[in-house]
Amino acid sequence: MWNPFIFSGTPYLADIQTALFYPPNWIYFLINPARGIVYYILLHYFLAGFFAFLFLRKLDFERFACLAGAIFYAFSGFMILHTIHLNMIAGYALIPLALLLTHNLTRKINLLSASLLGLVLGIHILAGAPQMSLFLYIIVFVYFAGQLSVRDLFQKNQIRLVGLFVLAVIISILLASIQVAPTFEFYRNTFRSESINFTDATKGSLTLKDTLLFVVPDYMGHPLVTKSFSGNTFYWEECFYVGIFPLILTLIGIFISPLREKRRLRIFVFIGILGFLFALGNNTPIYLFFYKFLPFFKSFRAPIRFLLFPLLSMTYFITLAIDQLPDVYASVNKKMKTVTFSIVSIMTIITVVLSLLLLRIPHIPSKAGLVFFVTTGFAGIFLVLLSIYGALKGNAVRFTAIAILVVSAFSFGFTWKPTAPGNYYEKKTALFAHLQNKFPPERVHYYPPLKFKDTLNLPSTKNLSNIIGYNPLALSRYLDFLIYSDFEIPIDNKLKRSLARNGNIFGMRKIDNKMIELLNLTINFRTADIKGNLAGEAIPVAESGPRAFVVPEYRVVRDKMKTLEILRSPGFDYSKKILLHEKPQLKGFETAAKEASATSSSDRGVQFVEYSPDRMKIRVNPTRNCWLFLSEIYYPGWKAKVDGEQRKVFRANYTFRAIPLKRGEREVEVYFKPDSVKIGALVTVATFIFLVLSWCLPVLMKKENGR
């Protein structure tokens, strides 16, 4: 539950990105993690397509049309580019399944349907991508609301349906409580709880130039080919490649849909438009409205990710088009033929014009994207024309459409193919090998050149504790402590935003002050980029405080800034006095502050007997009442026993732990057992039992009645 290896110690289970309770992640307990990651990715590509296929079939589309839609959804540019973000592709893969169960609920209005939807929504939260979960709840709500009949809204059946949908949402949150409860506690102790300002929240908003990346993925440069990208944010955020043929099919699907699809068509048009408007971010007042009045919006960035909504809509329209396209020739509806021919004509002109313009732009790094854009675009146009005039009919149209979609999707894979040697990370860990598995873990300062920022958390693989790290969520007080120790300035909102924006990546300039001594920093890595390779050496730190020691006196300082100033001041001796945030209420302990401040050698005899991430044992032998100071990060949930007696763990010296000791006490056990995890687990178990009973009782009752 605790990770001692980054930021000197931070919650592990409580970090929702860990996704410890998401079932597919359990594969890492069974096989080598590197291989497990490959299986995890392949599984979610399969699930994305499989669930999309099932959902589309539930809408009564022809199976090969559903296959085409599933291929488009599973191999969209979003899925391919975000393969580097495992949590996001998991969230993406589960969206069609949630829609399928929402659809089932509107058809079978019962507790079983609601509980299954709640189960999948809860699992989606456990997948560890909260922004994707926000997207899912919006999509599911819109789809559900679109299925309601306004005329019969206050009818008994409709009220029951709404109630079951609300129950499903409640079930999802309760079911995920084992993750939600500790995550919420962690979140409140990070910078993100203070929200991201509107400027940072909307960085990565959709612009007109970004829309070209729908068809020409390397229009603004290519990070793998030219090592540069001229967009507003990262390439994998801005590029939503779909290809010209899927765009043609989308328009055809919108304009030639049969009457029976009108309601669902309006729903998916609305979902697509809504996502597009949200993706515009600071280019529209709509995002500002939701930013101000919907709390979750204040914690997320990159509005362009909302383009996932149009991708989902396109999946539906593409399926609808391929379902209907073979019937265009035989249709007596002249309007259908006219509309289809008009769409093809317009898209042909656009494709030709764009092709000529793009061929004249010299900075396109690779012509591969343009070549496939042109070839698959014209192949799709040719296919539609053949179907209009009856040269291709029935499944021949669908098979050819599937082939073009596959080529269009995989052509982007040919363009975006990041590679690295199989031993890339193993070679980097050689830098830390000689320090590994110390007891307790060696605490180091490792800040590589930004080119190698992906290795920032790598010391943890050798059981080294880095005083910095790479994680969007980091404890506010700990970062306050580091920043003040280095710059001697209070950490203001501007600096907080900068840290959060960069994943809390920063390196220390000054490691030779008393505040850093408290961290028990022993090694400073001096690193450099030499001809594209990471080189470095481990430099021992001259002044390093003990990992644990006893202190005779304390002082209560409640003001945060005052505490930092005292810790940094030349006159403060941390070996003689600790600073507490609250006044301890301990019987028979107050004499400690009045006794002599000098500490005998026996008071210094602090020895670690056991050390693991969630638990440690320390042997002590104080000759007077005192405080045991631990160079370990304070967080709610750390508890202690002294000679078997429960003892409170106090926040000391701004961000560390301290435990009161009485004369003659021998053994201190410190363990991490947060109440938030216990409460969350109880709620999750109770909810799961409720679900099982709701599934089993009707079956048992039927069997009983059958007798």
N, C-alpha and C positions, 0 to 999 in steps of 0.2 A: 504493500500500500504506500510505501515511501520510497522515493528515488534519491539516494544520497550522492548521485554522481554528476548532476548538473546544478548550477547555481548553489553549490555547497549543500544542497538538499531541498527537495520540493515534493509535493504530493505526486504520487504516481497514478494510483487508481482513480483519483479525483480528476485527473486531466482527461477530459472526455475523448480527446484524440487517441488515447491509449486503447480505447474500445475493448477492454479486457473481457466484457460480457457479451460481445458480439460473436455468436457461435462459430462462423468461419475462421475467426482469429485463433481458435483453439488448436488449429493445425500446427501452430508454432510450438506447442507442447509436445508434439508427436514426431516432427521431422526437423531437419536442418532448416533454420529460418530463411536462408537464401533460396532454397528450393521451395519452401513454403510460400514465399512471396510470389513466385512464378505461378504456383497452383492457385493461389488466391486471385491473382489477376485473371487467369484463364477462366476460373469459376465464375467471376462476375461478368466477364464478357458473355459467357454462356447464359447466365441468369438474366442479363439485360435483354438478350434476344428471346429467350424462352418465355419470360414473363410478358414481354411485349406481344409475342405471338399469341399467348393464351388470352390476353386482354382483347386483342383485335378479333380473335375468333369468337369471343363472347359477344362481340358486336355484330356477329353474323356475316362477316366478310368471308369471301372465298379463301381457301387455305393458302394458295400460292400468293395471293395478294397480301395475306397476313405475313407470310415468309418475307416478302419484299419489305414490308414495313418494319419487321423485326430486324432485318439486316441493316436497314438505314439507322434504326435507333441504337443498335449495339455497337456499330462502327462509326458513329458520328465523330466529328472533329473534337467535340467536347470530351467524349470518352477516351479517345486516343491520347489527347494532350494531357488529360488529368490522370492518366495511368500512374504518373509519379505521385499522385495523392490518393493513396489506397482508400481512405475513408470516403472520399468524394465519389469514386467509381462504385463503391458499395451502395452509397445513398442513391446514386443514379440508377443502378440496376434494380432496386426495389420499388421504384416509382410505379411502373406498370402493374405490379402485383397489388399495390395499394389501390390503384384505380379499379382493377378487376374486382377487388373485394368491396369497394364502394359501390360499384355497379350492382354486385350481387345483393348488397343490403337494400338497394332501392327496389329490387325485384322480390326478394325474400325477406320480408320485414319481421325478423325474429332475433332473439338474443344470440343465437349461434353466429349469424352473419355479423352482428355488431362486435362480438367478442373476437372473431377472426380478424376483422379490420383493426381492432384495438391491438391485437397481438402483433400484426405486421408493422403498424405505426410505432409501437414500442420497440420492436427490433430495429427499426430504422433509426431511432434515437440512439440505441446502443452501438450502431455502426460508427459513431464518433465524428459525424460531420454536421454540427448544429445548424449551419446555414442551409445545408441540403434538407434538413428536417423542416426548417421554416418554409422552404420552397414546397415541400411535399404537403404540408398542412394547408397552404394556400391553394395548391392545385386540387387537392382532394375536396376542400370546401367548395371551390368554384364548381367542380364537376357535380358534387352532391346537390348544391343549390340549384344548378341548372336542370336537375332531374325533377325538382319539385313542381307541382302544379299550383300556380298562383290562385286559380279558381277554387281549388279544394284545399287551400293552405290550412284552414281551421277545421278540416274534417278529422275525425278521430284517427283514421289510418295515417294521415300526414303528420299529425302531432306525435303519434307513436314513432313514426320514422325519424323525425327530428330528435326526439328523445333518445332513441337508440344510437343515432349518429353522435350526439353529445356524449353518451355513455362510452362509445368507442374511443373518443378522444381522451376521456378521463381514464379509461382502462390503459391506454397507451402510456400515459404519464406515470400512472401508478405502477405499471409493469416495469417501467424503466427506472423506478425510484432508486434502485441499488446503484445506478450511475448518476441519476439526476441530483439526488440529495448531496453526496460529497462534491459533485461538480459545482453546484450552486454555492456551497460553502467556500470552495477554492476560488471560484469566480469573484466572490465578494472581497477576497484578499488580494486581487490583482488590479492592474491599471484598467483593464477592460471594464470593470464594474463602474468606472467613472465615465464611461461611454467615449466613443471616438468622435471628435468634432466633425461637423458636416463636410468640411473640405477634405479631410482624410477618408471619411466614410464613403465619399463619392469619387475618390480617386480610382480611375479605371472605369469611367462612365463611357457609354457607347457614343462614338462620333460617326459622322457620315463616312469618313475614311475607313473606319473599321468594317463597314458593311461590305467593302470590296473583298475582305478576307473570307467571306462566305464562298467565294468562287476562286479567288487567286490567293492561296495561303501565304505566299512569300512576297506579296506586293510591297510591304514595308520593311523588307529585309528578312533574314532568316538566321536565328541564333546559332544554328548548326552549320550553315553554309558560309555565311559572311561574318559570323560571331557578333552580329549586331542586329538590333531591332529598333525601329524608329517610332514605335507606338507609344501610348501614354503609360502603359504598364508592361507586364510580362507577356511574352508571346503566347504562353499557354492560357492566359486569361482572355486575350483579345481575339484569338483566332477561333472562329466557330465554323470551320470549313464544312460545307454541305455539297457543293457542286451545282452546276447549272441544271442537270436533269432532274434532281429532286425539287428544285424550284419550279420547273415546268409542271411536274406532277402535282405539286402543291396547289398551283393556280387552277389546274384542271379539276382537281378534287373539290376545290371551293365552288367552282362555277357549274359543274355538271352533276352535283350530288342529287340523288333521288329524293323525293318528297319525304320518305320515311327517315331520312338522315338530317332533316332540317334542324331539329332541336339540338342534336349532338353537334352538328356543324357550327351552330351559333355558340355552343359552349367552347369548342376548341378555337374558334376565331377569337372569342373573348380571352381565353387563356393566352393565346399567342400575342394579341395586342397588349394585354396587361403586362406580360413579361417584357415586351419591347419597350413599353413606356417606363417600366422600372429600370431597365437596362440603360436608359438615357441618363439616369442619375441626376447630376446637377444641371443637365440641359432641359429639365422640365420641373415645374413646381410640384408635381405629384410625389416625387421621391421625398422632397422636403416635408410635405404634409405627413407622410408615414414616418419619416425620421423623427418628427416632433411628437407624434401621438402613439406610435407603436414602439414599445421599449426595445424589442429585439432588433429593430432596424439600427439602433444606435451602437450595436456591438459588432456589426459586420461591414466588410469593405467590398470593393469590386462589384458595383451594381451590374456590370456587364455579364456577370454570371446568370442574371435573370434571363439571358437568351436561351437558357435551358427550356423555358416555357415554350417559345416558338418551335424549338426542336421537337418537343413532345407533340405540339399541334401538327407539325409537318409530318410526323409519323402517322398520325391519323389520316391526314389529307392524301399522303402518298398511297396508303393502303386503299383508301376510297377510290382514288384515280385508277389504280391498277385493277381494282375490282370492277370498275365501270368501263374502262377503256376498250376491252374487247367487244363491248356491246354498242359502241358508237356507230360502227358501220351499219349494223342491222337496225339501229333505232329509227323509228319514224319521226322522232323529234328533230326537226331541222335546226332548231335553236341549239341543241346539244352539239351538233356537227359544226355549226357556225362559230359558236363560242370556242370550241376546241381548236378549230383552225385559226381563229383570231389570236388565241394565246400563243400558239406555235409560231405564227408569223411575227408577232411582237418580240417573242423571246429570240427568234432567229436574228432579227435586226439588232437586238441588244447584244447578242453573242458576237456577231460580226464586228460591230462598232467597238466593243470592249477589247476584242482580240487585236484589232488594228491599233488601238490606242496603247495597249499594254506592250505590244511588240516594239513600239517606239521608245519605251521607257528603259533606259540603259541599266538602272540600278536594281532591276529584279535579279536576285542572285542566282536563281535556278529556273530554267525554263520548264522544268518538270511539271510544276503546278499549272502553268499556263497551257502546256501541251495537253494534259489530261482534262483541264477545264474545257478546252476547245473540242477535243475528240469525243469525250463523253457527252458534252452538250449537244453536238451535232448528231451523234448516234441516237440520243434520246429524241431529238427533233424528228429525225428520220423514222424512228420507230412509231411515233405518234402519227405521222403522216401515213405510214403504211397501214396502221390500224383504222384511220379515218376512211381510207379508200378500199379497205377490205383485203389488202394484199397479205396481211397477217391477221389471224383470228384466234379467238379462244386462248388456250394456255400457251400458244406460241408467243403471243404478245406478252404474257406474264413472265414466261421463262426468259425472254430477251430483256425485258425490263429488269429482272433480277440480275442478269449478267452485267448489264450496264451499271446498276447500283453497286454491285460488288467491285467492279473496276474503279468506279468513281470513289468509293470509300477507301479501297486499298491503295489507290494512287496517292492519297494523302499519307498513308503509312510509308510509301516509298520515299516521300519527301521528308517526313518527320520520322527519323530513325536514329534516335540518340544511342550511342554505343559507348561502352567503357570496358577496359580489360576485366576479365573475371576476377582478378586479384587486386582490383583497384583499391578497395578499402583495407584489405589485408596488408598491402604494402605500406599504407599510411600508419597502421597500428604498430609497425616496427619501432616507431619513435618512442612508444610508451612501454615496450615489452619489459625492459629491465626494472621498471617500477611497479609492475603489476602485483596484485594480490597482497599488498601490505595490510597490516592489522594494527589499527583501523586503516581504511583506505587513505593512501597518500593524497593530500589536497594540493592541486596544481593550478597554475594560470596558463591556459593554452588558448591563444588567440591567433589563428593562422591568417595568412593573406586572404582577402575576400574571395579570391578565385577558388579557395579551398574551404569556403564557409560550410560546405556540406560535411566537413570532417570535425566541426566544432564539438559535437557530442561524442566523438569517437573515443576519447580517453575512457569512457565508461565501459567499453568492451574489455578493458584491462583492469577494471575495478579501481580506476582513478577518479577522484572527485574534482571536477573543474569548478572554479569559483564563478565562472561565467557559463554561458550556454546559448543554445538556439532553440527557443520555444516562444510562441506568441503569448503564452500565459506564464508569467513569473510573479513571484510574491512582491507586492509593492514595497513593503518595509525593507526587504533584502536589497532591492535595487536602490532605494533611498540611501541605504547604508553604503553601498559601493560607490555611488555617484558622489556622495558627500565626502567620502574618504579620499577620493581622487581630485575633485574640483573645489571642495569646500564651499559649495553653493547648494541652496535648497533645490530639490527637484520640482520644478514647476510644471504646469500643464503642457506647455510647449515641448518640454523635454520628454515628458511622459508619452506624448503623442508620437514623437520621433522614435522613441524606443519601441513602442508597440508597432509602429509602421515597419520597422526593420527586424521584426521577430525577436526583439530584445537582444540583438547582437551588438556587442561593444567590447572593447578591450581596455584593460587598466593601464594607465600611464605610470602611476606611482604605486608601488607595492612595498614601499619602505616606511610606512607610517604605522602608528599604534593601532589604528582601527583594523588594518589588514593583519597585524599580528594576532588579533583576536580570532582570525579565521584559521589559524594553524596552517598557513600557506607555507609549503616546504620547497616547491619547485616552480620555477618560472621558465616556460619554454620560449626560446628565442627562435623564430621561424622566418623563412624567406622562400620566395618563389624563384628557383634557379632553373632557367631554361624549361619552364613548364612543369617542373617537379617540385614537390614540397620537401624542403630541407629544414632541419632544426636541431637544436641541442638543449639538453635539460640543465638549467643553471640553478644550483641550490640557493635558497633564499637565506640571507645572513641572519635576519631577525625573524624568528617564528615563535609565536606563543605556544604553550602546551595545548593538547587536544582537550584536556580536562584538568582542573585544579580547584583548590578550595580557597575561598576568600572570607575573611573574618567579618567584614562590614557591608552594609548596604545603604543606599540612599534612594528615596522615592522621588522620581522626576516624571511627571505626567506629560509635560509638553514635549512633543516629538523633536522640534527644532532645538530646544534647549539640551535634550539628551545627546543629539549629534554634536553639538558644540562642545559639550563637556568631554565626550569621547575623543574628540580631535585635539583638545587643548593640551599643551605641553605638561601642565601640572597634574594631569589625571594619571593615577597609577592603578591600572586595572587589576593588579595582583592583590591590592589591599581593599578595594571597594567595588561593588557592582551597582549599577543603576537599574532600579526596578520601575516598572510602569504603574504598579499598584502597591498599596501598603499590605504586607502579609498579615493575616490574622492567624497567628500560631501561638498556642499556649506554651509557656515556658521557653519561648525562643527569643523574646525581646532582649534578653541579656547579651545576645551576640554582638549587637551594635555597640555595647558599652565596654566590652572586654578589650584587651590590648590589641592594637592593630597589627602588631608584628605576628608573623606566622611561623611556627616551629617547623623543623624539617619533617616531622612526622605528619604534619598537615599537608605536606606536598606529596605524600606517598599515595598518589592516585594511579590505579592500574586498571586497564581494560582487561576483563576476563573473557568477554564475549562481545562480538560486534556483527550485527546483520542489519539489513536495511530497516527492518521494523522493530528491532529489539537489541538492546545492549546491556551488559552487566559490568559493573565497575566496583572494584574493591577499594575501600577507603578506611582510614583510621584516624579521625579527627580527635584532637586533644581538647577541643572546646566546641561550643556551638558555632556553626559557620555555614557557608553556602558552597555547594558544589556547582562550579561554573562549567558548562559544556560548550565547546565550540561546535555546536550543532544548531541548526536553524529551528526557531520556535514556530509552532503551528498548533492550532486547536486539535486536540486528540492525542497529543503526547502526554503520557501518564507515567507515574513512577511509584515504585515500592521501595521502602528503605527497611531492610531486615524484615521483609514481609508485610510491613505496615504501609497502607496507602498514603502517598504524599503528593501534594500538588506540584506541578511543574510551572514555574513562573517565567514570564518574558523578561529577559535581562539584557542590559547593554544594547537596547533597541531591537535586536533581532535574534538573540540567542536564548538558550535555556539555562535555568538555574533551579536548584533543588535545595531546600533547607535541610541541614544535617544537625543532629545533636551529638554531643560528646560520646565517643565510644561506638557509634554505629559503624557497621562493617560492610554491608553489601547494598548496593543501589542497583535496582533493575529499572530501566527506562524502556517503555514500549509504546508503540503507536497503535491506538485503538480508538479511532474517531467515532463519536456517537452518530454522526451523519451516515456512516456506512452501515452501522447496526440498524438504525431506523429505516434507512432505505432498503436494506435486505429484508427486514420484516414486512414492509409494505409490498415489496415485489413478491415474496413468497405467498403472502395472503392473497394477493391479486391472482397469482398463478393458480392457487388452489380454487379460487372462485371460478376461474376459467374452466378448469378441469371438471368441476362439479356442474357447471352450466352445460358442458358437452356430454357428460356421462349420465346425469339424472334423467333427461328425456329418453335416452336409450333404455335405461333400466325400467323406467315407468312403462314404456311400450312393451317391453318383455313381460312385465308383471301383468299388464292388461291383457296380453295375448294368452296368458295362462287361464 
